[in-house]
Amino acid sequence: MSEFRTYCLTAARNFEALTDLENVVQTAINGITDAFRHGNKVMFCGNGGSAADAQHLAAELVGRYRMERAPLPALALTVDTSALTAIANDYSFDEVFSRQVHGIGKAGDILVAISTSGNSKNVLRAIEAARACSIRTIGLTGQSGGMMRQLCDICICVPSDLTNHIQEMHIAVGHIICGAVERQMSDARQS
């Protein structure tokens, strides 16, 4: 069997197993929608590919995912290079997200923390900061969940331990969440 075919079949099996997480994903959708309905925002964070996913998903909510609607208040804590470099220099890289959560987060907001291992120190510190500020946390991680499994209010542990396949499912779950939240928020505004 070719490498291409093997990869595609593995991805297909992963996505079939991902359907078992429907209830936890729906819980995340409901939490985000509820936060928006109460005038709160969603913050995203992650490193590397997960930072790219954080930015991508925040943009889907502020811009649009699939339908015309009002912008939703979302931001990625990965995009302010001045804040990132100042915090890393003055404190440590472990604090780059937690300082931002403490600075701009408020009770009722949501933090979506993305880490394929579930053990990224700066992401874990952001989750701890969010909990201290009464900010609900949604984790996107791999099958084991790492330390995020115990720390997050809602933890979506996708069914793989391989970084590339975890990332594929993270963006799919993110798109599912964005689409559902977008529809629910549009329905609420039309009522």
Backbone hydrogen bonds, N-H to C=O, Kabsch-Sander energy under -0.5 kcal/mol:
donor,donor_aa,acceptor,acceptor_aa,energy
6,T,2,S,-2.6
7,Y,3,E,-2.5
8,C,4,F,-2.5
9,L,5,R,-2.5
10,T,6,T,-2.2
11,A,7,Y,-2.6
12,A,8,C,-2.4
13,R,9,L,-2.2
14,N,10,T,-2.4
15,F,11,A,-2.5
16,E,12,A,-2.0
17,A,13,R,-2.3
18,L,14,N,-1.9
19,T,15,F,-0.8
19,T,16,E,-0.8
20,D,17,A,-1.7
21,L,18,L,-2.3
22,E,19,T,-1.4
25,V,21,L,-2.4
26,Q,22,E,-2.4
27,T,23,N,-2.0
28,A,24,V,-1.8
29,I,25,V,-2.4
30,N,26,Q,-2.6
31,G,27,T,-2.1
32,I,28,A,-2.4
33,T,29,I,-2.6
34,D,30,N,-2.4
35,A,31,G,-2.1
36,F,32,I,-2.4
37,R,33,T,-2.5
38,H,34,D,-1.2
38,H,35,A,-0.5
39,G,36,F,-1.9
40,N,35,A,-2.7
42,V,73,P,-2.0
43,M,110,I,-3.0
44,F,75,L,-2.1
45,C,112,V,-2.0
50,S,47,N,-2.0
52,A,48,G,-1.8
53,D,49,G,-2.1
54,A,50,S,-2.3
55,Q,51,A,-2.3
56,H,52,A,-2.5
57,L,53,D,-2.8
58,A,54,A,-2.2
59,A,55,Q,-2.3
60,E,56,H,-1.8
61,L,57,L,-1.5
62,V,58,A,-2.5
63,G,59,A,-2.8
72,L,61,L,-1.8
74,A,72,L,-1.1
75,L,42,V,-2.2
77,L,44,F,-3.2
79,V,76,A,-1.1
81,T,79,V,-1.3
84,L,80,D,-2.8
85,T,81,T,-2.5
86,A,82,S,-2.3
87,I,83,A,-2.7
88,A,84,L,-2.3
89,N,85,T,-2.2
90,D,86,A,-3.1
91,Y,87,I,-2.6
92,S,87,I,-0.7
95,E,92,S,-1.8
96,V,93,F,-1.3
99,R,95,E,-2.2
101,V,97,F,-2.5
102,H,98,S,-2.6
103,G,99,R,-2.0
104,I,100,Q,-2.9
105,G,100,Q,-0.5
105,G,101,V,-2.1
108,G,134,S,-2.0
109,D,106,K,-2.3
110,I,41,K,-2.1
111,L,136,R,-2.7
112,V,43,M,-3.5
112,V,110,I,-0.5
113,A,111,L,-0.7
113,A,138,I,-2.6
114,I,45,C,-2.5
115,S,113,A,-0.5
115,S,140,L,-2.5
124,L,120,S,-2.7
125,R,121,K,-2.5
126,A,122,N,-1.5
127,I,123,V,-2.1
128,E,124,L,-2.4
129,A,125,R,-2.5
130,A,126,A,-2.5
131,R,127,I,-2.5
132,A,128,E,-2.0
133,C,129,A,-1.2
133,C,130,A,-0.7
134,S,131,R,-1.4
135,I,130,A,-2.8
136,R,109,D,-1.7
136,R,134,S,-0.5
138,I,111,L,-2.9
139,G,154,I,-3.1
140,L,113,A,-2.6
141,T,156,I,-2.4
142,G,116,T,-0.9
143,Q,160,S,-2.6
145,G,142,G,-0.7
147,M,118,G,-0.6
148,M,118,G,-1.5
148,M,145,G,-0.8
149,R,145,G,-1.1
149,R,146,G,-0.9
150,Q,147,M,-0.8
151,L,147,M,-1.3
152,C,148,M,-2.6
153,D,137,T,-0.6
154,I,137,T,-2.0
156,I,139,G,-3.3
156,I,154,I,-0.5
157,C,155,C,-0.9
158,V,141,T,-2.3
158,V,156,I,-0.9
160,S,158,V,-2.2
163,T,161,D,-0.5
166,I,162,L,-2.6
167,Q,163,T,-2.7
168,E,164,N,-1.7
169,M,165,H,-1.9
170,H,166,I,-2.5
171,I,167,Q,-2.1
172,A,168,E,-1.4
173,V,169,M,-3.0
174,G,170,H,-2.8
175,H,171,I,-2.3
176,I,172,A,-2.5
177,I,173,V,-2.7
178,C,174,G,-2.8
179,G,175,H,-2.7
180,A,176,I,-2.3
181,V,177,I,-2.9
182,E,178,C,-2.5
183,R,179,G,-2.1
184,Q,180,A,-2.6
185,M,181,V,-2.8
186,S,182,E,-2.2
187,D,183,R,-2.7
188,A,184,Q,-2.1
189,R,185,M,-1.8
190,Q,186,S,-1.5
191,S,187,D,-0.9
